[in-house]
């Protein structure tokens, strides 16, 4: 059974809001920057990485999954 993928639109916004470079973020995920750009190009990310991003950014998965919008203050 292959891993489920989900659409993730807010990754770039969250990364910039937290002042984390692509390289820093991907190092935390044990991935390379090429993977990041593939996520951006295709708009999809593995569900296991959504869980990791939830922990890195300390936001709900609802926000990561675009169920809730990002509130910019």
N, C-alpha and C positions, 0 to 999 in steps of 0.2 A: 504494500500500500504506500503510495507516494504521499509526501507531506502536503497538506492543504496550503494554498496560498490565498492571500487576501489583499485587497486594494488598500494602499496607504498613501494618502495625499499630503499629510502634514509633516512628513519627515524633514524636509528642507527648512520649513518654518521653525520647527522645534530645535533643530540643530543650530540655526542662526540665533534664536532667542537665548540659547544656552552657551553661545560663543564657543562651540566645539567645532574644530575643523573636521573635514571628511576623514582625514587620516586618523585623527584621535578617536572619532566615533567608531570607525571600522576596526581599529586596534582593540577597543573594548569588546567588540563582537567577534574577535578572532577571524575577521574577514579582510579582504583587500579593497582598495578604492574602486577597482573595476566593478566589483559587486555592487557598490553603492550606485554607480552610474547606470548599471543595468536595472537596478530597482527604479531609478528615476525615469529611465527610458521606457520601461515596460509598465511601470505603475503598480507592480506587484512585489510582495515580499513574503517569505516563508513565515508561517504563524509562530514558529519558535523564536524568530528574530523580533516579532512584535512583543513577545513576552520580555525579551531582553531589553528592548527599547523602553518598555513600560518601566522597568527597573532603573534604567539609566536616566531617563528624563523625569521620573517620579510623577507621571501623569496616568490617568486612567486609560484602560484599553479602549473605552468608548471614545475618548479624544483621539487616540491613535487610529481608530477605525472610522473617524469622521462622523460618529454618531452625535458627538457634541463638538461645536466649533471651538477653535482656539480663541480665547479672550485676550485681546491685546490691550494693555492699559497704558 
